Amino acid sequence: MRALVVFAHYFKAESKSNYSSTNAEQREARRQSIARVLLAWRAHFGETASLNVEHRKFELNAPALNTLDMAVVVNGDDHLLDDALLTRLGVEKLTCSLDQPRMLPFMAQRVMAQRKAQYDWYVYSEEDVLPHDANFFGKLGAFQKSFGAGWVLQPNRYEVNAAALRPKTYIDGDLRIGLMSRLFAFVPETENLLVQRDASGVVKFLRAQNPHSGFFALSAEQFDMWSSAKHFLDMDCSFISPLESAATLGLLKTFSVYKPALPMHHLEIEHLDTKFSNMNFPLLLRGELDPD
């Protein structure tokens, strides 16, 4: 199995900025974040080593992916990448020159299009999200086998934060019904609930009321469907901002998008931040919002 993972990474300090990509106080955190993400992808999906204590040696294990190619799209010199780390991990740095750096994620789509039909999976990731599950692509493949290429499974995004109401918080809650109704109109769907049954048990998926994950993973067939559509690379930024639009709006124009509902951890990625889980909202027990 061959996968291409393309990241969009940007950092340039600005005065009085609320964005982590332009906040000088976040420089070191952002530097560590992108390094951790790149390392994690190579660690979880590349070749691994096992310690043989008896013979005092390391033994190599087969990788989760036969081929894992990674590339990071940057805007000029406005980045925090360590060239030595990129070399060690086998990561390409692809430099663009954009007047509007928030459009950078769209350039990741262009990179994928240039490498069309070379991989089994095409992955886009923001610079601060990472999976921990070596069977990540196995679960995506099982979902597509069950429901078809017209249905895309997005991971649930979470933060780990000791100061939050709970140490683990899923952060992509439902968006406004009016907004999602307009977005769902791109690809009408009658099945809001999908159920997958296999030897490991039952997993339930809901049509995502918040489809954004800062991430997507499409099979070669799915990427061909999207990249062949008229709206591919249309630079439409109408979903929240260019960042969310690049990661999510193209999917909504092409596929029915779902996320795991039960259990939520069936497919998930960690957001290396605490800004959402630190929000000062009350904790409600299940059922407290029910009209009855």
Secondary structure, 3 states (H helix, E strand, C coil): CEEEEEEECCCCCECCCCCCCCEHHHHHHHHHHHHHHHHHHHHHHCCEEEEECCCCEEEEECCCCCEEEEEEEEECCCCCCCHHHHHHHCEEEEEECCCCHHHHHHHHHHHHHHCCCCCCEEEEEECCEECCCCCHHHHHHHHHHHHCCCEEECCEEEEECCCCCCCEEECCCCCCHHHHHHHHCCCCCCCCEEEEEECCEEEEEEECCCCCCCEEEEEHHHHHHHHCCCCCCCCCCCCCCHHHHHHHHHHHHHCEEEEEEECHHHCEEEECCCCCCCCCCCCCCCCCCCCC
